[in-house]
Amino acid sequence: CDTPTVPVSFLGDNRVQLDFDDANHALTATTEIALQFRTRAESGTLLLAEGSHRSDDFVLLDLVDGRVRATVRHGKRVVSAVSSEPTNDAEWHTAEFRRGHDTTFFTLAVNGSAAVRGVFANEWTRLDLEGGVVTVGGLPGPFEGRAAAVLDPSPGGALLGCIQDIRVRGDQVNLLQPNGFTRSAFGGLSVGCTSTDVCANNGPCPV
């Protein structure tokens, strides 16, 4: 299997946007997203997957009271599921989101524990995520207002912490060398896990 990618620090004012459409990644029929993160923050954005401007559908992974929340908007319906265990202890944690083809539910598992489900009451065919834009560590400005209107509590904004080993439909994504994806960095990238809010004594975190 692939080795974990080099971690990237998010200092509360930066984010990375990846255009998956350039690599012909289909995020619509089956959606699988996984990543590793560490933080001491109670809130913050881990990852957002959304389509083009003609669709309001999205998948959002963020932190609420130190726990991972997965939210899916499909049409006018919005469903969230929240993990049971706190993850804001400055240790590495793994979050895995899965939604199979032609299913009416999605699952969220943290650290390989029993998955929690988000269930849609009506038939759910496919998310409209065509365009394949994935944002890591923060939210685009226009999305913040849209999310605040449908989520309670609202997303906590940019992450103060570290992220590594992102996988979309099983494909590993290196934020430093995205290999065929169009990458835009807002606020720059800090290589390694050195956020003073995550690691002790204002220094690098141990591996």
C-alpha positions in Angstrom: 0.0 0.0 0.0 1.0 3.6 -0.3 3.0 5.3 2.4 1.4 8.3 4.0 2.1 11.6 2.3 4.1 14.4 4.0 1.8 16.3 6.4 0.8 19.9 5.7 0.0 22.4 8.4 -3.0 24.6 8.3 -2.6 27.7 10.4 -6.2 28.9 10.4 -5.7 31.2 7.4 -4.8 28.9 4.5 -6.5 26.2 2.3 -5.8 24.1 -0.8 -8.2 23.7 -3.7 -7.9 20.7 -6.1 -9.7 20.4 -9.4 -10.3 16.7 -9.9 -12.1 17.2 -13.2 -8.7 17.6 -14.8 -7.8 14.0 -13.9 -11.3 12.7 -14.9 -12.1 11.6 -11.4 -15.8 10.7 -11.0 -17.1 11.9 -7.6 -20.7 11.2 -8.5 -21.6 7.5 -8.6 -19.6 6.3 -5.6 -18.0 8.7 -3.2 -15.1 7.6 -0.9 -13.0 10.1 1.0 -10.5 9.4 3.7 -7.8 11.5 5.4 -5.6 11.7 8.5 -5.5 14.8 10.7 -4.3 16.1 14.1 -5.5 19.2 15.9 -6.4 20.6 19.3 -9.2 22.7 17.8 -12.8 22.1 18.6 -13.9 23.3 15.2 -12.5 23.7 11.7 -12.9 22.4 8.1 -11.2 19.2 7.0 -12.4 18.8 3.5 -15.2 20.0 1.2 -16.1 18.3 -2.1 -18.5 20.2 -4.3 -19.5 20.4 -8.0 -20.0 23.2 -10.4 -22.0 26.3 -9.7 -25.1 24.8 -11.2 -25.4 22.3 -8.3 -25.8 22.9 -4.6 -24.7 19.3 -3.8 -21.7 18.8 -1.5 -19.9 16.6 0.9 -18.3 18.4 3.9 -16.1 16.9 6.6 -15.5 19.3 9.6 -15.1 19.3 13.3 -17.8 20.2 15.8 -17.0 20.2 19.5 -13.8 18.2 18.6 -15.8 15.5 16.8 -15.8 14.7 13.1 -19.0 15.7 11.3 -19.9 14.5 7.8 -22.6 16.4 6.0 -24.1 15.7 2.6 -26.4 18.0 0.7 -28.4 16.4 -2.1 -30.8 18.7 -3.8 -32.7 20.5 -1.0 -32.0 17.8 1.6 -29.2 18.1 4.1 -28.1 15.2 6.4 -25.3 15.1 8.9 -23.7 12.4 11.0 -21.3 13.0 13.9 -18.6 10.6 15.3 -18.9 9.7 19.0 -15.2 10.1 20.0 -13.4 13.4 20.5 -10.4 13.9 18.1 -8.9 17.2 19.3 -6.2 15.7 21.4 -3.2 16.5 19.0 -2.9 12.8 18.0 -3.3 11.5 14.5 -6.8 10.4 13.6 -8.3 8.9 10.5 -11.7 9.9 9.1 -13.4 7.8 6.4 -16.5 8.8 4.5 -18.3 6.3 2.2 -21.4 6.5 0.0 -22.1 3.7 -2.4 -23.8 3.8 -5.7 -27.6 4.0 -5.5 -27.8 3.9 -1.7 -29.9 6.2 0.5 -27.3 6.5 3.2 -23.6 7.3 3.8 -21.2 6.2 6.6 -18.6 8.0 8.6 -15.9 6.0 10.5 -13.2 7.5 12.7 -10.1 5.5 13.5 -11.7 2.3 12.2 -14.4 2.4 14.8 -18.0 1.4 14.1 -19.4 3.7 11.4 -22.2 6.2 12.1 -24.8 6.6 9.3 -26.5 9.5 7.7 -29.8 8.4 6.2 -31.9 10.1 3.5 -35.6 9.4 3.8 -36.3 9.4 0.0 -34.7 7.7 -2.9 -31.2 9.0 -3.5 -29.6 8.3 -6.9 -26.4 10.3 -7.3 -24.7 13.4 -6.1 -24.1 16.1 -8.6 -20.4 16.8 -8.0 -19.4 17.1 -11.6 -16.6 19.6 -11.8 -14.9 17.8 -9.0 -13.6 20.7 -6.8 -12.1 19.6 -3.5 -11.0 22.1 -0.9 -8.8 21.1 2.1 -8.3 22.9 5.4 -10.8 25.8 4.8 -13.8 26.9 2.9 -14.2 29.1 -0.2 -15.8 32.5 0.7 -19.0 31.9 -1.3 -19.5 28.5 0.3 -19.4 29.8 3.9 -22.7 31.7 3.5 -24.4 28.7 1.8 -23.3 26.3 4.5 -24.3 28.6 7.3 -27.8 28.7 5.9 -28.3 24.9 6.1 -26.0 23.7 8.9 -26.4 24.1 12.7 -23.9 24.7 14.1 -22.3 26.5 11.1 -18.9 25.3 9.9 -16.0 26.5 12.1 -14.0 28.0 9.2 -10.3 27.2 8.5 -8.5 24.4 10.3 -5.7 25.0 12.8 -3.9 21.7 12.6 -2.4 19.2 10.2 -3.6 16.9 7.4 -2.0 14.1 5.5 -2.8 11.0 3.4 -5.9 12.2 1.6 -7.6 9.6 -0.5 -10.5 10.1 -2.9 -12.0 6.9 -4.3 -8.9 5.1 -3.2 -6.5 7.4 -5.0 -3.9 9.0 -2.8 -3.6 12.8 -3.1 -0.4 14.5 -2.3 -1.1 18.2 -1.5 2.5 19.1 -2.3 2.7 17.1 -5.6 -0.9 16.5 -6.8 0.1 14.6 -9.9 -2.2 15.8 -12.7 -4.7 17.7 -10.5 -4.9 21.5 -10.8 -3.9 22.9 -7.4 -4.5 26.4 -6.0 -3.0 27.3 -2.6 -4.6 30.2 -0.7 -2.3 31.5 2.1 0.5 29.2 1.1 1.4 25.7 2.4 3.5 24.9 5.5 5.2 21.6 5.0 5.3 19.3 8.0 3.2 19.4 11.2 4.5 22.4 13.1 1.3 24.3 14.1 1.9 25.7 17.6 -1.7 24.9 18.5 -1.1 21.3 17.8 2.4 20.6 19.1 4.0 21.2 22.4 6.6 23.9 23.1 5.9 25.7 19.8 8.0 23.2 17.9 7.6 20.3 15.4 5.3 17.5 16.3 6.9 14.1 16.8 6.3 11.7 13.9 
